[in-house]
């Protein structure tokens, strides 16, 4: 986990003065003498204990989990390096072509069948598994990047992808699938919330652009309370706006 956000001494001093002023004003309004009231005992700070110091520190990972995702999408051009002119449906079709076994004989045969509905009008078009695309600068280069989602059917899995343009090519820089309850874009990060098998909790995973790796890295992986005492759900990018998109040829 990254270190906690640091605040300047000036900001802390100003905040302390403001709180003290509010306490004094409230006390004076109630007829009190205006003395500050203590908030109670402060928990004693406990330093961390280092366990098993005799163990030799590991120098390589035990498992290959593919932390860095960066792959050129074959067969997709980017007109004038403008990612908004790339057809999202064509991007998903290119991925299906690369992993055709998963969609022809694997667990996502319904996705392959419904791709034929993309670009159609009316009720048939709404069967398209490709979700509405979102465009935002996630890499910090001043140009829009593409956040794309599509349903992996049958089932309750949503694929979430991020694409950028590099050297006139479309490059996938993030790749994830899960049962998704919400997706958010914040700064240079993509945040995905997913239900947990533990009642009252949810997973929250955050990918953040890393300029050294030129990829979105998984920087936070948390299990948080999702009930009344936990974080309140916020509007999501894919969970609440799942209208399918037509292909470029149908626009």
C-alpha angles and dihedrals in degrees: 000000000000119000118274117269111272122224125205121251090242092055092048092049093049092049092049091051092050093050091048091051092051092049092050093049092049093048092049091051091055094051095254124140090255096248118151115250120222119244093220135257118338115228113253113252113242120203118227119262116227111225127212098358090179092070115107108242112249115247099192136034120265093218135034106233100161100243093174117060116187120142134152112236107234120225097016120111126199110218110222088347088285108140091195088069092059114102108239091205091055089051092055091046089053090054092048089051090054093049099030095146090064091054101038102040103004134074099293103063091127091058090055091049094049094049086078088066094059110112095021121124128243125357094348092058091053088065090068107116094213112104128215111289121235126209124205137139102258097157097054096237094118094251129104119259126202124247108191133182134186135175119251102212146241096030138037101286125124122195115217121196137175122204132187135178119251124171091347091305132111109243126190109220101171133038128178140148128192146127095286127206096173144353124203136181116215123170107310093340140095115210121197123191119199133177118259129219086234110086113245095018136094137190119244118193124183127197118194129190113255114198093200095056093031088224142094107264126202099248101165130034111173142162110214137176112264100185130087092298095047135072113306114240114258128206110286131215097222104018097065104026106052100146109142119243125230121235118262091254091058096052 
